[in-house]
Amino acid sequence: FLSPEAVTRTHRAAHQTIGALVARGQADGSFRTDLPVGWLVTASIALIPACSDQVRAGQISPDDAVRILTTSVRDLFTGTQPHRAEH
């Protein structure tokens, strides 16, 4: 097990690394700019244990977990257009 200090260092490093990636993606137009970098990083990291919890609860199959997580993070970073109602 990691010590609390090691966990904090690991989380800080992950936030910094992912934050730099998101900032670059926002700067070059690859990622959405309507949400702050910090929020995108925090939300994307939070999806990992959420997905794991869903697998353990039997709500998501282990075979589908990577696809679901990848799609969720991609859509979080890139944004989606709301569907217009057809008239």
Order of alpha helices (4+ residues) and beta strands (2+ residues): alpha-alpha-alpha
